[in-house]
């Protein structure tokens, strides 16, 4: 449950400021990644669609 809560909190933050995450090294700046949770034990990858004002999460890892 800790992971779900931590992901929800970070997702809410990223919805307000999606550029507060690092770009993936693929040469496409809209593809981003961020850590989340206690000790940064989670990893989330997502795409920013600025025109639609959404982020699309496509990968989540929790190692905590």
CHARMM-style PDB file with segment names, atoms N, HN, CA, C and O in Angstrom:
ATOM      1  N   UNK     1       0.825  -1.201   0.000  1.00  0.00      PROA
ATOM      2  CA  UNK     1       0.000   0.000   0.000  1.00  0.00      PROA
ATOM      3  C   UNK     1       0.861   1.254   0.000  1.00  0.00      PROA
ATOM      4  O   UNK     1       0.478   2.284  -0.555  1.00  0.00      PROA
ATOM      5  N   UNK     2       2.024   1.158   0.625  1.00  0.00      PROA
ATOM      6  HN  UNK     2       2.335   0.322   1.076  1.00  0.00      PROA
ATOM      7  CA  UNK     2       2.950   2.295   0.659  1.00  0.00      PROA
ATOM      8  C   UNK     2       3.336   2.724  -0.755  1.00  0.00      PROA
ATOM      9  O   UNK     2       3.413   3.919  -1.041  1.00  0.00      PROA
ATOM     10  N   UNK     3       3.579   1.758  -1.639  1.00  0.00      PROA
ATOM     11  HN  UNK     3       3.517   0.788  -1.406  1.00  0.00      PROA
ATOM     12  CA  UNK     3       3.977   2.064  -3.008  1.00  0.00      PROA
ATOM     13  C   UNK     3       2.857   2.778  -3.757  1.00  0.00      PROA
ATOM     14  O   UNK     3       3.110   3.741  -4.481  1.00  0.00      PROA
ATOM     15  N   UNK     4       1.635   2.318  -3.591  1.00  0.00      PROA
ATOM     16  HN  UNK     4       1.429   1.536  -3.003  1.00  0.00      PROA
ATOM     17  CA  UNK     4       0.493   2.928  -4.276  1.00  0.00      PROA
ATOM     18  C   UNK     4       0.314   4.378  -3.822  1.00  0.00      PROA
ATOM     19  O   UNK     4       0.099   5.268  -4.645  1.00  0.00      PROA
ATOM     20  N   UNK     5       0.401   4.606  -2.533  1.00  0.00      PROA
ATOM     21  HN  UNK     5       0.575   3.883  -1.864  1.00  0.00      PROA
ATOM     22  CA  UNK     5       0.269   5.967  -2.008  1.00  0.00      PROA
ATOM     23  C   UNK     5       1.397   6.851  -2.526  1.00  0.00      PROA
ATOM     24  O   UNK     5       1.150   7.973  -2.969  1.00  0.00      PROA
ATOM     25  N   UNK     6       2.623   6.359  -2.476  1.00  0.00      PROA
ATOM     26  HN  UNK     6       2.823   5.448  -2.117  1.00  0.00      PROA
ATOM     27  CA  UNK     6       3.769   7.152  -2.940  1.00  0.00      PROA
ATOM     28  C   UNK     6       3.644   7.478  -4.425  1.00  0.00      PROA
ATOM     29  O   UNK     6       3.955   8.593  -4.844  1.00  0.00      PROA
ATOM     30  N   UNK     7       3.190   6.510  -5.221  1.00  0.00      PROA
ATOM     31  HN  UNK     7       2.937   5.604  -4.880  1.00  0.00      PROA
ATOM     32  CA  UNK     7       3.000   6.756  -6.651  1.00  0.00      PROA
ATOM     33  C   UNK     7       1.895   7.780  -6.886  1.00  0.00      PROA
ATOM     34  O   UNK     7       2.029   8.644  -7.753  1.00  0.00      PROA
ATOM     35  N   UNK     8       0.813   7.694  -6.130  1.00  0.00      PROA
ATOM     36  HN  UNK     8       0.704   6.992  -5.426  1.00  0.00      PROA
ATOM     37  CA  UNK     8      -0.286   8.658  -6.274  1.00  0.00      PROA
ATOM     38  C   UNK     8       0.183  10.069  -5.945  1.00  0.00      PROA
ATOM     39  O   UNK     8      -0.169  11.020  -6.643  1.00  0.00      PROA
ATOM     40  N   UNK     9       0.969  10.210  -4.893  1.00  0.00      PROA
ATOM     41  HN  UNK     9       1.255   9.437  -4.325  1.00  0.00      PROA
ATOM     42  CA  UNK     9       1.479  11.531  -4.508  1.00  0.00      PROA
ATOM     43  C   UNK     9       2.380  12.085  -5.607  1.00  0.00      PROA
ATOM     44  O   UNK     9       2.233  13.241  -6.004  1.00  0.00      PROA
ATOM     45  N   UNK    10       3.315  11.264  -6.104  1.00  0.00      PROA
ATOM     46  HN  UNK    10       3.434  10.325  -5.782  1.00  0.00      PROA
ATOM     47  CA  UNK    10       4.239  11.747  -7.141  1.00  0.00      PROA
ATOM     48  C   UNK    10       3.500  12.029  -8.442  1.00  0.00      PROA
ATOM     49  O   UNK    10       3.833  12.987  -9.139  1.00  0.00      PROA
ATOM     50  N   UNK    11       2.505  11.215  -8.782  1.00  0.00      PROA
ATOM     51  HN  UNK    11       2.235  10.437  -8.215  1.00  0.00      PROA
ATOM     52  CA  UNK    11       1.719  11.451  -9.988  1.00  0.00      PROA
ATOM     53  C   UNK    11       0.994  12.792  -9.905  1.00  0.00      PROA
ATOM     54  O   UNK    11       0.960  13.538 -10.883  1.00  0.00      PROA
ATOM     55  N   UNK    12       0.420  13.099  -8.758  1.00  0.00      PROA
ATOM     56  HN  UNK    12       0.447  12.492  -7.964  1.00  0.00      PROA
ATOM     57  CA  UNK    12      -0.254  14.397  -8.578  1.00  0.00      PROA
ATOM     58  C   UNK    12       0.736  15.545  -8.763  1.00  0.00      PROA
ATOM     59  O   UNK    12       0.407  16.556  -9.383  1.00  0.00      PROA
ATOM     60  N   UNK    13       1.933  15.394  -8.231  1.00  0.00      PROA
ATOM     61  HN  UNK    13       2.201  14.573  -7.727  1.00  0.00      PROA
ATOM     62  CA  UNK    13       2.961  16.434  -8.406  1.00  0.00      PROA
ATOM     63  C   UNK    13       3.335  16.584  -9.878  1.00  0.00      PROA
ATOM     64  O   UNK    13       3.488  17.698 -10.378  1.00  0.00      PROA
ATOM     65  N   UNK    14       3.479  15.464 -10.559  1.00  0.00      PROA
ATOM     66  HN  UNK    14       3.355  14.558 -10.153  1.00  0.00      PROA
ATOM     67  CA  UNK    14       3.869  15.511 -11.970  1.00  0.00      PROA
ATOM     68  C   UNK    14       2.748  16.049 -12.851  1.00  0.00      PROA
ATOM     69  O   UNK    14       3.023  16.643 -13.894  1.00  0.00      PROA
ATOM     70  N   UNK    15       1.511  15.858 -12.462  1.00  0.00      PROA
ATOM     71  HN  UNK    15       1.287  15.375 -11.615  1.00  0.00      PROA
ATOM     72  CA  UNK    15       0.403  16.431 -13.226  1.00  0.00      PROA
ATOM     73  C   UNK    15       0.461  17.949 -13.188  1.00  0.00      PROA
ATOM     74  O   UNK    15       0.121  18.609 -14.169  1.00  0.00      PROA
ATOM     75  N   UNK    16       0.889  18.506 -12.059  1.00  0.00      PROA
ATOM     76  HN  UNK    16       1.165  17.969 -11.262  1.00  0.00      PROA
ATOM     77  CA  UNK    16       1.029  19.960 -11.948  1.00  0.00      PROA
ATOM     78  C   UNK    16       2.286  20.470 -12.641  1.00  0.00      PROA
ATOM     79  O   UNK    16       2.284  21.572 -13.188  1.00  0.00      PROA
ATOM     80  N   UNK    17       3.355  19.684 -12.624  1.00  0.00      PROA
ATOM     81  HN  UNK    17       3.356  18.788 -12.179  1.00  0.00      PROA
ATOM     82  CA  UNK    17       4.626  20.104 -13.200  1.00  0.00      PROA
ATOM     83  C   UNK    17       5.336  18.900 -13.814  1.00  0.00      PROA
ATOM     84  O   UNK    17       6.261  18.357 -13.211  1.00  0.00      PROA
ATOM     85  N   UNK    18       4.912  18.477 -15.011  1.00  0.00      PROA
ATOM     86  HN  UNK    18       4.161  18.919 -15.501  1.00  0.00      PROA
ATOM     87  CA  UNK    18       5.475  17.278 -15.613  1.00  0.00      PROA
ATOM     88  C   UNK    18       6.947  17.410 -16.005  1.00  0.00      PROA
ATOM     89  O   UNK    18       7.630  16.404 -16.196  1.00  0.00      PROA
ATOM     90  N   UNK    19       7.426  18.617 -16.124  1.00  0.00      PROA
ATOM     91  HN  UNK    19       6.870  19.435 -15.969  1.00  0.00      PROA
ATOM     92  CA  UNK    19       8.823  18.817 -16.511  1.00  0.00      PROA
ATOM     93  C   UNK    19       9.749  18.719 -15.311  1.00  0.00      PROA
ATOM     94  O   UNK    19      10.962  18.875 -15.452  1.00  0.00      PROA
ATOM     95  N   UNK    20       9.187  18.459 -14.114  1.00  0.00      PROA
ATOM     96  HN  UNK    20       8.202  18.332 -13.999  1.00  0.00      PROA
ATOM     97  CA  UNK    20       9.986  18.244 -12.908  1.00  0.00      PROA
ATOM     98  C   UNK    20      10.403  16.775 -12.836  1.00  0.00      PROA
ATOM     99  O   UNK    20      10.225  16.106 -11.818  1.00  0.00      PROA
ATOM    100  N   UNK    21      10.953  16.303 -13.931  1.00  0.00      PROA
ATOM    101  HN  UNK    21      11.097  16.847 -14.758  1.00  0.00      PROA
ATOM    102  CA  UNK    21      11.420  14.928 -14.056  1.00  0.00      PROA
ATOM    103  C   UNK    21      12.514  14.936 -15.120  1.00  0.00      PROA
ATOM    104  O   UNK    21      12.630  15.877 -15.904  1.00  0.00      PROA
ATOM    105  N   UNK    22      13.293  13.900 -15.131  1.00  0.00      PROA
ATOM    106  HN  UNK    22      13.200  13.135 -14.494  1.00  0.00      PROA
ATOM    107  CA  UNK    22      14.406  13.843 -16.091  1.00  0.00      PROA
ATOM    108  C   UNK    22      13.956  13.240 -17.415  1.00  0.00      PROA
ATOM    109  O   UNK    22      13.096  12.361 -17.463  1.00  0.00      PROA
ATOM    110  N   UNK    23      14.560  13.736 -18.483  1.00  0.00      PROA
ATOM    111  HN  UNK    23      15.259  14.450 -18.444  1.00  0.00      PROA
ATOM    112  CA  UNK    23      14.281  13.187 -19.808  1.00  0.00      PROA
ATOM    113  C   UNK    23      14.997  11.849 -19.969  1.00  0.00      PROA
ATOM    114  O   UNK    23      16.126  11.675 -19.511  1.00  0.00      PROA
ATOM    115  N   UNK    24      14.326  10.913 -20.624  1.00  0.00      PROA
ATOM    116  HN  UNK    24      13.409  11.054 -20.997  1.00  0.00      PROA
ATOM    117  CA  UNK    24      14.970   9.641 -20.949  1.00  0.00      PROA
ATOM    118  C   UNK    24      16.001   9.895 -22.046  1.00  0.00      PROA
ATOM    119  O   UNK    24      15.810  10.793 -22.866  1.00  0.00      PROA
ATOM    120  N   UNK    25      17.068   9.141 -22.078  1.00  0.00      PROA
ATOM    121  HN  UNK    25      17.224   8.411 -21.412  1.00  0.00      PROA
ATOM    122  CA  UNK    25      18.121   9.384 -23.064  1.00  0.00      PROA
ATOM    123  C   UNK    25      17.783   8.819 -24.449  1.00  0.00      PROA
ATOM    124  O   UNK    25      18.592   8.119 -25.058  1.00  0.00      PROA
ATOM    125  N   UNK    26      16.600   9.128 -24.927  1.00  0.00      PROA
ATOM    126  HN  UNK    26      15.943   9.697 -24.432  1.00  0.00      PROA
ATOM    127  CA  UNK    26      16.165   8.641 -26.240  1.00  0.00      PROA
ATOM    128  C   UNK    26      16.078   9.776 -27.256  1.00  0.00      PROA
ATOM    129  O   UNK    26      15.731   9.548 -28.415  1.00  0.00      PROA
ATOM    130  N   UNK    27      16.395  11.005 -26.822  1.00  0.00      PROA
ATOM    131  HN  UNK    27      16.677  11.190 -25.880  1.00  0.00      PROA
ATOM    132  CA  UNK    27      16.301  12.135 -27.734  1.00  0.00      PROA
ATOM    133  C   UNK    27      14.896  12.670 -27.906  1.00  0.00      PROA
ATOM    134  O   UNK    27      14.655  13.499 -28.784  1.00  0.00      PROA
ATOM    135  N   UNK    28      13.954  12.210 -27.078  1.00  0.00      PROA
ATOM    136  HN  UNK    28      14.150  11.537 -26.365  1.00  0.00      PROA
ATOM    137  CA  UNK    28      12.575  12.706 -27.140  1.00  0.00      PROA
ATOM    138  C   UNK    28      12.252  13.335 -25.786  1.00  0.00      PROA
ATOM    139  O   UNK    28      11.947  12.619 -24.832  1.00  0.00      PROA
ATOM    140  N   UNK    29      12.313  14.644 -25.690  1.00  0.00      PROA
ATOM    141  HN  UNK    29      12.561  15.226 -26.464  1.00  0.00      PROA
ATOM    142  CA  UNK    29      12.173  15.302 -24.389  1.00  0.00      PROA
ATOM    143  C   UNK    29      10.838  15.082 -23.694  1.00  0.00      PROA
ATOM    144  O   UNK    29      10.747  15.287 -22.484  1.00  0.00      PROA
ATOM    145  N   UNK    30       9.804  14.674 -24.412  1.00  0.00      PROA
ATOM    146  HN  UNK    30       9.879  14.507 -25.395  1.00  0.00      PROA
ATOM    147  CA  UNK    30       8.507  14.423 -23.772  1.00  0.00      PROA
ATOM    148  C   UNK    30       8.496  13.111 -23.001  1.00  0.00      PROA
ATOM    149  O   UNK    30       7.597  12.887 -22.191  1.00  0.00      PROA
ATOM    150  N   UNK    31       9.472  12.240 -23.232  1.00  0.00      PROA
ATOM    151  HN  UNK    31      10.202  12.422 -23.890  1.00  0.00      PROA
ATOM    152  CA  UNK    31       9.562  10.988 -22.483  1.00  0.00      PROA
ATOM    153  C   UNK    31      10.424  11.230 -21.256  1.00  0.00      PROA
ATOM    154  O   UNK    31      11.597  11.585 -21.370  1.00  0.00      PROA
ATOM    155  N   UNK    32       9.828  11.033 -20.066  1.00  0.00      PROA
ATOM    156  HN  UNK    32       8.875  10.745 -19.974  1.00  0.00      PROA
ATOM    157  CA  UNK    32      10.455  11.416 -18.810  1.00  0.00      PROA
ATOM    158  C   UNK    32      10.489  10.255 -17.829  1.00  0.00      PROA
ATOM    159  O   UNK    32       9.802   9.249 -18.008  1.00  0.00      PROA
ATOM    160  N   UNK    33      11.299  10.412 -16.790  1.00  0.00      PROA
ATOM    161  HN  UNK    33      11.857  11.229 -16.645  1.00  0.00      PROA
ATOM    162  CA  UNK    33      11.325   9.460 -15.684  1.00  0.00      PROA
ATOM    163  C   UNK    33      11.506  10.214 -14.382  1.00  0.00      PROA
ATOM    164  O   UNK    33      12.024  11.330 -14.350  1.00  0.00      PROA
ATOM    165  N   UNK    34      11.063   9.569 -13.302  1.00  0.00      PROA
ATOM    166  HN  UNK    34      10.642   8.662 -13.329  1.00  0.00      PROA
ATOM    167  CA  UNK    34      11.182  10.164 -11.980  1.00  0.00      PROA
ATOM    168  C   UNK    34      11.205   9.046 -10.948  1.00  0.00      PROA
ATOM    169  O   UNK    34      10.665   7.963 -11.173  1.00  0.00      PROA
ATOM    170  N   UNK    35      11.827   9.321  -9.834  1.00  0.00      PROA
ATOM    171  HN  UNK    35      12.265  10.201  -9.652  1.00  0.00      PROA
ATOM    172  CA  UNK    35      11.756   8.412  -8.698  1.00  0.00      PROA
ATOM    173  C   UNK    35      10.640   8.886  -7.777  1.00  0.00      PROA
ATOM    174  O   UNK    35      10.171  10.019  -7.880  1.00  0.00      PROA
ATOM    175  N   UNK    36      10.224   8.006  -6.880  1.00  0.00      PROA
ATOM    176  HN  UNK    36      10.605   7.085  -6.796  1.00  0.00      PROA
ATOM    177  CA  UNK    36       9.178   8.376  -5.920  1.00  0.00      PROA
ATOM    178  C   UNK    36       9.289   7.493  -4.698  1.00  0.00      PROA
ATOM    179  O   UNK    36       9.945   6.452  -4.714  1.00  0.00      PROA
ATOM    180  N   UNK    37       8.638   7.926  -3.646  1.00  0.00      PROA
ATOM    181  HN  UNK    37       8.104   8.771  -3.633  1.00  0.00      PROA
ATOM    182  CA  UNK    37       8.537   7.140  -2.419  1.00  0.00      PROA
ATOM    183  C   UNK    37       9.691   7.330  -1.462  1.00  0.00      PROA
ATOM    184  O   UNK    37      10.662   8.027  -1.755  1.00  0.00      PROA
ATOM    185  N   UNK    38       9.561   6.688  -0.299  1.00  0.00      PROA
ATOM    186  HN  UNK    38       8.771   6.122  -0.061  1.00  0.00      PROA
ATOM    187  CA  UNK    38      10.619   6.752   0.702  1.00  0.00      PROA
ATOM    188  C   UNK    38      11.924   6.189   0.124  1.00  0.00      PROA
ATOM    189  O   UNK    38      11.930   5.153  -0.542  1.00  0.00      PROA
ATOM    190  N   UNK    39      12.975   6.863   0.381  1.00  0.00      PROA
ATOM    191  HN  UNK    39      12.971   7.704   0.921  1.00  0.00      PROA
ATOM    192  CA  UNK    39      14.294   6.451  -0.128  1.00  0.00      PROA
ATOM    193  C   UNK    39      14.326   6.355  -1.649  1.00  0.00      PROA
ATOM    194  O   UNK    39      15.204   5.701  -2.211  1.00  0.00      PROA
ATOM    195  N   UNK    40      13.374   7.004  -2.316  1.00  0.00      PROA
ATOM    196  HN  UNK    40      12.661   7.535  -1.858  1.00  0.00      PROA
ATOM    197  CA  UNK    40      13.301   6.985  -3.785  1.00  0.00      PROA
ATOM    198  C   UNK    40      13.315   5.549  -4.316  1.00  0.00      PROA
ATOM    199  O   UNK    40      14.016   5.242  -5.281  1.00  0.00      PROA
ATOM    200  N   UNK    41      12.539   4.679  -3.679  1.00  0.00      PROA
ATOM    201  HN  UNK    41      11.970   4.928  -2.895  1.00  0.00      PROA
ATOM    202  CA  UNK    41      12.515   3.256  -4.013  1.00  0.00      PROA
ATOM    203  C   UNK    41      11.678   2.938  -5.247  1.00  0.00      PROA
ATOM    204  O   UNK    41      11.700   1.806  -5.730  1.00  0.00      PROA
ATOM    205  N   UNK    42      10.942   3.920  -5.765  1.00  0.00      PROA
ATOM    206  HN  UNK    42      10.924   4.840  -5.373  1.00  0.00      PROA
ATOM    207  CA  UNK    42      10.109   3.690  -6.940  1.00  0.00      PROA
ATOM    208  C   UNK    42      10.629   4.445  -8.156  1.00  0.00      PROA
ATOM    209  O   UNK    42      11.329   5.450  -8.032  1.00  0.00      PROA
ATOM    210  N   UNK    43      10.277   3.943  -9.319  1.00  0.00      PROA
ATOM    211  HN  UNK    43       9.709   3.126  -9.419  1.00  0.00      PROA
ATOM    212  CA  UNK    43      10.677   4.525 -10.594  1.00  0.00      PROA
ATOM    213  C   UNK    43       9.443   4.560 -11.479  1.00  0.00      PROA
ATOM    214  O   UNK    43       8.715   3.571 -11.568  1.00  0.00      PROA
ATOM    215  N   UNK    44       9.199   5.693 -12.135  1.00  0.00      PROA
ATOM    216  HN  UNK    44       9.789   6.497 -12.062  1.00  0.00      PROA
ATOM    217  CA  UNK    44       8.065   5.806 -13.041  1.00  0.00      PROA
ATOM    218  C   UNK    44       8.542   6.439 -14.345  1.00  0.00      PROA
ATOM    219  O   UNK    44       9.308   7.402 -14.334  1.00  0.00      PROA
ATOM    220  N   UNK    45       8.084   5.889 -15.462  1.00  0.00      PROA
ATOM    221  HN  UNK    45       7.462   5.106 -15.470  1.00  0.00      PROA
ATOM    222  CA  UNK    45       8.362   6.453 -16.771  1.00  0.00      PROA
ATOM    223  C   UNK    45       7.047   6.892 -17.383  1.00  0.00      PROA
ATOM    224  O   UNK    45       6.026   6.219 -17.241  1.00  0.00      PROA
ATOM    225  N   UNK    46       7.081   8.029 -18.065  1.00  0.00      PROA
ATOM    226  HN  UNK    46       7.910   8.575 -18.180  1.00  0.00      PROA
ATOM    227  CA  UNK    46       5.848   8.572 -18.629  1.00  0.00      PROA
ATOM    228  C   UNK    46       6.141   9.476 -19.811  1.00  0.00      PROA
ATOM    229  O   UNK    46       7.277   9.903 -20.019  1.00  0.00      PROA
ATOM    230  N   UNK    47       5.112   9.760 -20.573  1.00  0.00      PROA
ATOM    231  HN  UNK    47       4.190   9.414 -20.404  1.00  0.00      PROA
ATOM    232  CA  UNK    47       5.186  10.685 -21.696  1.00  0.00      PROA
ATOM    233  C   UNK    47       4.324  11.894 -21.366  1.00  0.00      PROA
ATOM    234  O   UNK    47       3.219  11.756 -20.841  1.00  0.00      PROA
ATOM    235  N   UNK    48       4.833  13.075 -21.676  1.00  0.00      PROA
ATOM    236  HN  UNK    48       5.730  13.188 -22.102  1.00  0.00      PROA
ATOM    237  CA  UNK    48       4.103  14.318 -21.465  1.00  0.00      PROA
ATOM    238  C   UNK    48       3.422  14.702 -22.773  1.00  0.00      PROA
ATOM    239  O   UNK    48       4.076  14.810 -23.810  1.00  0.00      PROA
ATOM    240  N   UNK    49       2.113  14.907 -22.724  1.00  0.00      PROA
ATOM    241  HN  UNK    49       1.581  14.819 -21.881  1.00  0.00      PROA
ATOM    242  CA  UNK    49       1.364  15.460 -23.853  1.00  0.00      PROA
ATOM    243  C   UNK    49       0.894  16.836 -23.419  1.00  0.00      PROA
ATOM    244  O   UNK    49      -0.171  16.993 -22.823  1.00  0.00      PROA
ATOM    245  N   UNK    50       1.708  17.819 -23.730  1.00  0.00      PROA
ATOM    246  HN  UNK    50       2.574  17.692 -24.214  1.00  0.00      PROA
ATOM    247  CA  UNK    50       1.437  19.168 -23.245  1.00  0.00      PROA
ATOM    248  C   UNK    50       0.167  19.751 -23.844  1.00  0.00      PROA
ATOM    249  O   UNK    50      -0.555  20.480 -23.163  1.00  0.00      PROA
ATOM    250  N   UNK    51      -0.120  19.444 -25.107  1.00  0.00      PROA
ATOM    251  HN  UNK    51       0.467  18.852 -25.660  1.00  0.00      PROA
ATOM    252  CA  UNK    51      -1.328  19.966 -25.744  1.00  0.00      PROA
ATOM    253  C   UNK    51      -2.592  19.455 -25.059  1.00  0.00      PROA
ATOM    254  O   UNK    51      -3.540  20.212 -24.849  1.00  0.00      PROA
ATOM    255  N   UNK    52      -2.600  18.171 -24.713  1.00  0.00      PROA
ATOM    256  HN  UNK    52      -1.829  17.557 -24.883  1.00  0.00      PROA
ATOM    257  CA  UNK    52      -3.762  17.577 -24.046  1.00  0.00      PROA
ATOM    258  C   UNK    52      -3.722  17.763 -22.533  1.00  0.00      PROA
ATOM    259  O   UNK    52      -4.691  17.460 -21.836  1.00  0.00      PROA
ATOM    260  N   UNK    53      -2.590  18.267 -22.029  1.00  0.00      PROA
ATOM    261  HN  UNK    53      -1.804  18.513 -22.595  1.00  0.00      PROA
ATOM    262  CA  UNK    53      -2.391  18.475 -20.588  1.00  0.00      PROA
ATOM    263  C   UNK    53      -2.546  17.187 -19.798  1.00  0.00      PROA
ATOM    264  O   UNK    53      -3.223  17.149 -18.771  1.00  0.00      PROA
ATOM    265  N   UNK    54      -1.903  16.124 -20.296  1.00  0.00      PROA
ATOM    266  HN  UNK    54      -1.352  16.155 -21.130  1.00  0.00      PROA
ATOM    267  CA  UNK    54      -1.924  14.844 -19.607  1.00  0.00      PROA
ATOM    268  C   UNK    54      -0.520  14.239 -19.590  1.00  0.00      PROA
ATOM    269  O   UNK    54       0.342  14.586 -20.398  1.00  0.00      PROA
ATOM    270  N   UNK    55      -0.323  13.329 -18.648  1.00  0.00      PROA
ATOM    271  HN  UNK    55      -1.023  13.047 -17.991  1.00  0.00      PROA
ATOM    272  CA  UNK    55       0.856  12.479 -18.681  1.00  0.00      PROA
ATOM    273  C   UNK    55       0.361  11.046 -18.823  1.00  0.00      PROA
ATOM    274  O   UNK    55      -0.665  10.672 -18.255  1.00  0.00      PROA
ATOM    275  N   UNK    56       1.097  10.255 -19.584  1.00  0.00      PROA
ATOM    276  HN  UNK    56       1.931  10.559 -20.045  1.00  0.00      PROA
ATOM    277  CA  UNK    56       0.739   8.850 -19.785  1.00  0.00      PROA
ATOM    278  C   UNK    56       1.832   7.993 -19.169  1.00  0.00      PROA
ATOM    279  O   UNK    56       2.941   7.907 -19.696  1.00  0.00      PROA
ATOM    280  N   UNK    57       1.513   7.367 -18.059  1.00  0.00      PROA
ATOM    281  HN  UNK    57       0.612   7.437 -17.631  1.00  0.00      PROA
ATOM    282  CA  UNK    57       2.475   6.508 -17.370  1.00  0.00      PROA
ATOM    283  C   UNK    57       2.474   5.150 -18.068  1.00  0.00      PROA
ATOM    284  O   UNK    57       1.421   4.545 -18.270  1.00  0.00      PROA
ATOM    285  N   UNK    58       3.659   4.681 -18.431  1.00  0.00      PROA
ATOM    286  HN  UNK    58       4.515   5.172 -18.267  1.00  0.00      PROA
ATOM    287  CA  UNK    58       3.743   3.388 -19.110  1.00  0.00      PROA
ATOM    288  C   UNK    58       4.667   2.396 -18.417  1.00  0.00      PROA
ATOM    289  O   UNK    58       4.747   1.242 -18.838  1.00  0.00      PROA
ATOM    290  N   UNK    59       5.367   2.817 -17.363  1.00  0.00      PROA
ATOM    291  HN  UNK    59       5.301   3.754 -17.021  1.00  0.00      PROA
ATOM    292  CA  UNK    59       6.203   1.865 -16.628  1.00  0.00      PROA
ATOM    293  C   UNK    59       6.327   2.311 -15.181  1.00  0.00      PROA
ATOM    294  O   UNK    59       6.545   3.488 -14.897  1.00  0.00      PROA
ATOM    295  N   UNK    60       6.186   1.353 -14.268  1.00  0.00      PROA
ATOM    296  HN  UNK    60       6.009   0.396 -14.499  1.00  0.00      PROA
ATOM    297  CA  UNK    60       6.352   1.617 -12.842  1.00  0.00      PROA
ATOM    298  C   UNK    60       7.156   0.463 -12.247  1.00  0.00      PROA
ATOM    299  O   UNK    60       6.893  -0.706 -12.529  1.00  0.00      PROA
ATOM    300  N   UNK    61       8.135   0.812 -11.423  1.00  0.00      PROA
ATOM    301  HN  UNK    61       8.349   1.762 -11.194  1.00  0.00      PROA
ATOM    302  CA  UNK    61       8.942  -0.176 -10.731  1.00  0.00      PROA
ATOM    303  C   UNK    61       8.986   0.218  -9.253  1.00  0.00      PROA
ATOM    304  O   UNK    61       9.225   1.379  -8.920  1.00  0.00      PROA
ATOM    305  N   UNK    62       8.759  -0.742  -8.387  1.00  0.00      PROA
ATOM    306  HN  UNK    62       8.565  -1.685  -8.658  1.00  0.00      PROA
ATOM    307  CA  UNK    62       8.866  -0.508  -6.948  1.00  0.00      PROA
ATOM    308  C   UNK    62       9.860  -1.517  -6.386  1.00  0.00      PROA
ATOM    309  O   UNK    62       9.631  -2.724  -6.451  1.00  0.00      PROA
ATOM    310  N   UNK    63      10.949  -1.026  -5.841  1.00  0.00      PROA
ATOM    311  HN  UNK    63      11.135  -0.045  -5.788  1.00  0.00      PROA
ATOM    312  CA  UNK    63      11.981  -1.897  -5.297  1.00  0.00      PROA
ATOM    313  C   UNK    63      12.075  -1.791  -3.773  1.00  0.00      PROA
ATOM    314  O   UNK    63      13.038  -2.258  -3.166  1.00  0.00      PROA
ATOM    315  N   UNK    64      11.070  -1.174  -3.174  1.00  0.00      PROA
ATOM    316  HN  UNK    64      10.288  -0.794  -3.667  1.00  0.00      PROA
ATOM    317  CA  UNK    64      11.106  -0.923  -1.734  1.00  0.00      PROA
ATOM    318  C   UNK    64      10.644  -2.007  -0.897  1.00  0.00      PROA
ATOM    319  OT1 UNK    64      10.639  -1.883   0.328  1.00  0.00      PROA
TER     320      UNK     64
END
